[in-house]
Amino acid sequence: MAQPTKRMPYVRLGTSGLKVSRIILGCMSYGSPEWQAWVLGEEESFRHIKAAYDLGIQTFDTANTYSNGLSEVILGKAIKKYNLPCDEIVVMTKLWFAVGRTPSEVNWSGGDDERGYVNHLSCKHIFESVKHSLDRLQLDYFDVLQCSAQTTHNLTPFISMQNHYSLLYREEEREMMPTLKVHFGVGSIPWSPLACGILTRPYGEETIRANTDGFAQGYGGVGTKEIVARVEVLAKKKGVSMAQTALACMLTKDVVSAPIIGTTSLEKLQDLVKALDVKLTEDEVEPLEEPYTPRSIFGHM
């Protein structure tokens, strides 16, 4: 049986009894490059999942729509391949978006009804999505079912919320973050805490994802360049990477249970986990946040 080789702190997810690793591995990067050019194939994905577990990450976040189901398939195969104990790991998946019938479909931009997809949060879709996700994961159960959007029937209380939150996108701080933990007992597990990698390298440095992921363009605007520059300066001062610095900033937020990280590099995965050892003071965080200016809402359904 595989055994983690590095201690990882665990935190309670909201007011639920479930504990998750302080850093969560996001599995959007694992699937098929036909879906997104920067996505890794099966064998390389296996190595990443195993490396994450060996680093102490025992919480894995995927979705049925990632690579149109292939991300779930790969995660399930990795769990079996490396004999990861189901009673010691946490598997989180999502529903709402349609799962495409071909590998290259990206179903985030509407038009599902015209193409004949069943989606969203109907009773039929929820039951079918859960069944298909379990089949793809080859599991009897998963631990957290998330919806990428919600309807206003308030049938089941939430224990967690995936907020779009980073140094380059802080619109959630106005209303959402102050109410989640105090009023609803909901734990925040932010996605894109590194802003599609923009916070991990000097401003303007190009990567495959930077050149092909249109979502990353939403982070442009007033303040972005200065924030990235200040992250770089602080990282050099502390002798750590920019990625560790930006992630450590998220870890200072009381409402954040565990940020979700995703990477296509084993070296960067190992680097990110070291953010747990980077301690930032309020005086260090404040200059990173100071240049931020409100921006248009994006990334939410």
HELIX and SHEET records of a PDB file:
HELIX    1   1 GLU A   42  ASP A   54  1                                  13    
HELIX    2   2 TYR A   66  GLY A   69  5                                   4    
HELIX    3   3 LEU A   70  LYS A   81  1                                  12    
HELIX    4   4 CYS A  123  LEU A  137  1                                  15    
HELIX    5   5 GLU A  171  GLU A  173  5                                   3    
HELIX    6   6 MET A  176  PHE A  184  1                                   9    
HELIX    7   7 ILE A  198  THR A  200  5                                   3    
HELIX    8   8 ILE A  208  THR A  212  1                                   5    
HELIX    9   9 GLY A  214  TYR A  219  5                                   6    
HELIX   10  10 THR A  224  LYS A  238  1                                  15    
HELIX   11  11 MET A  242  LEU A  251  1                                  10    
HELIX   12  12 LEU A  266  VAL A  273  1                                   8    
HELIX   13  13 LYS A  274  ASP A  277  5                                   4    
HELIX   14  14 GLU A  282  GLU A  289  1                                   8    
SHEET    1   A 2 TYR A  10  ARG A  12  0                                        
SHEET    2   A 2 LYS A  19  SER A  21 -1                                        
SHEET    1   B 5 VAL A 144  CYS A 147  0                                        
SHEET    2   B 5 VAL A  90  LEU A  95  1                                        
SHEET    3   B 5 THR A  59  ASP A  61  1                                        
SHEET    4   B 5 ILE A  24  GLY A  26  1                                        
SHEET    5   B 5 ILE A 260  ILE A 261  1                                        
SHEET    1   C 2 SER A 160  MET A 161  0                                        
SHEET    2   C 2 GLY A 187  SER A 188  1                                        
END                                                                             
